[in-house]
Amino acid sequence: MAKNFRILSRQESNRSIRIQLRGDFDGTSAHELANVLNKYGASYPKVEIDTEGLRSIDGFGLDVIIVRLKSLPRAHARIIFTGRFKSNFIGS
């Protein structure tokens, strides 16, 4: 994982959770995010991922998260990306 990467989460309501990404996003960071989504995706119908705090996105990390998102169970939460890097994740 990038040394400065962090994931912060906050429950917005009993129906949603907000995840904030901070620092540099690489392949290991993508796996960490996928693990967090596995944890929260079954408990909340909506997960918002805020990309505003990212400094950079490694192409490999983006490829990893796209594959991991596509492998989530169908009954998983609706995932919404926000922030300045949201368009990088939209294809996921």
Secondary structure, DSSP 8 states (H G I E B T S, - for coil): --TT-EEEEEEEETTEEEEEEEEEE-HHHHHHHHHHHHHHHTT-SEEEEEEEEEEEE-HHHHHHHHHHHHTS-TTS-EEEEESTTHHHHTT-
